[in-house]
Amino acid sequence: ALASDENNPLPIFAAINSTISNTVEPERLSFVVLVTDQVQRGLASLVNRYVKSKYNGTRVSLCVGLEEHLRNRPAMRALVMLANSTRIKRKELLSTFNFAAFYLPHISKASRILYLDSDVIVRSDVFELAKMPMHGKPAAAVEDCSQVIGRYIDFDLASAYRRAARVRVEGF
C-alpha cells in the first residue's frame, strides 16, 4: 500500500515499478494506492502503459475519496488544529495521507499489509517481508539510524495501553 497527496505521480510510480522489478513473482503483487483525484489520472496512465502491459497479473488499485474519511478520524481532527502552530516546522507532515498507514487495517481485509512511503525505491523481493514471522507483533518497521524513534513513539504510553488492555481482557 502507498498513500500520497503529492501532485506528481512519478515518485509513487517509481515505488511501484521498483517493487515489481525486484520481485520474483510480480503477478502475486497487489497494490492499493491512496491518492487525490488529481494524481489518480496521471498515475492511472502510467500504470496502464507500463505495468498492465508488461506485468499482466500485477494488480494496482487506485483509491480516491478516502481523504475525507481519514480527516474525520478523531486523531486526525486533533492534528488539523496543529496546522496553525508555530512549533510545527514541517506542516506537510500533517497531511492525512501521511497517516494513512495507521488506518489501513480499518479499510483493508488483508491479513498483512506492507506500507511503502512514496519516496521509496525497493531493491529486493518484498515477499521476504511477507513471510517474515511477526511473533504476535502488530507492526514492524525498517530501522533508520538518522531518526530517534522515541520522538515518534511514546513507549511508556504504549506499555500502559497494553497493561490496561490486558487487565480489561483478564477481567472480562
N, C-alpha and C positions, 0 to 999 in steps of 0.2 A: 504494500500500500504506500502511496505517496500523497501528499497534500501540499498545495501551494496556491497563493493568490498573486504570484508574480505575473506580470503581463507578458513575459517571454516564455513560450513553451519549450524552448531549446534545453534548458537545464533539466527539466522533467524528462524530456525525451532522451537526453544523454544518460540519465539514471536507468531508464527502461532499457535502452539499447545496450548499455554495458552489462546489465544483468542478463539479458538474453544471450549476448555474445559470449559470456563466460559460463554458461550453463550447459551441461552435457545433454540434458533433456528439456529444451526450451518449450516443447509442446505441453509440458506439465505445468508451466508457469501460468499464473492468473493474477493480473494486476488490477487493482482498484485505485483510481486516481481521483482525488477530490480537488476540483478546480473551479474557477469562476467561469461564467458564460463566455467571457472574452477569450480566455486561454483555451477553453474547450475546442473552439473552432480550429485554431491553429494546430493544436495537439492532435485532434482527430485526423487532420490532413496528413501529418507526419506519420501517425500510426498506420493509417490506411496505405500510405505509399511505401513505407519501409518495413513495417512489422508484419502486417497481414499478408502482404505479397511474398515475403521471404520465409516467415515462420508461421505456417498455416494454423497450427494448433494453439499457439500462444494467445491467451485472452487478455484484452485490455478494455476495462470498463471505465469510462469517463463519467464521473458523477458530478452534477452541478446542483445547486439549490440547497446544499447542506449548511451553508454559511449561516443562514437564519436559525436553523436547528441548533447549531453549535453555539451561536451567540446567545441563545436563550437558556443555556445551561447555567445554573447558579454560580459556579466558579467563574465562568466567562463574563457574566454580568459584573462581577466584582472587578475583573481585570479591566473592563471598559472604563471604569472610574479612574484607573491609574493612568490613562492616556493624558490627563491634564497635569500629572505630577511632574515636578521638575527633577525628582530623584531618578526617574527612568530615563536612561541615556539613549537606549535603542528602542524607540517606540514600535518599530516594525516587528519586534518580538512579541508584541501584544496582539498580533493578528490571531483571529480564531483558527486560521489554518495552521498556525504554529503549534496549536494544542490538539489538533485533530487526532493525533496518535493515541491520546489518552481516552478518546471516545470511540475508537474503532471497535472494541469489543461490544459496544452497545448498538452498533449499526451493522455488524457482520456476524454471520453464523459460523465463521471459520474457527477451527479448533486452535490454529496457530497463525499469527499474523506477523510478517516481517515488515516493519515500517522503515522506509528509506527517506532520508531528507532529500530534497530536490537538488542539492549540490553534491550528491554522492556519485562517485564512479565505482562500480563494482568490478573487482578484479579476480574473483574466484567464484566457484559454484555455490549459489545460495542454498542448495539442498543440503549442504553440510550443516547449515544452521537449522534447517527444518528437522533434521534428525538429532540435533543436539539435545541431550537429556536436560530437562529443566529442574528436576528434583523437587517438584511442587511449587517452584517459584513462579509468580505471575508474569515476570518480565526479565529480560536480560538486555545489556547494553554493551557497546564497544567502549573500551577504556580510552579515554582521551587525556593524555598526560598534561595537556595545556589547560585543563579545566579542573577546578576543585569541586567535586561532586557535592560536597556538603553545602555549597552555596545554592544548590538547586533542590536538594532533598533534605528534609529535616528528619534524620534517622531516629532521634529521640521521640518525635511525634509519631512516626511510623510504628515504632515499637509499642508506644502507648495504645495506638489503634489496634494492633494485633492482640495485645493483652486484653483490652476491653472486649474485642470480638470473641476471644477465647472464653472469657468469663460469661458472656451472653450465651454462647453455644453450650457451655457446660451447665449453665443454669436452666437452659431450655430442656 
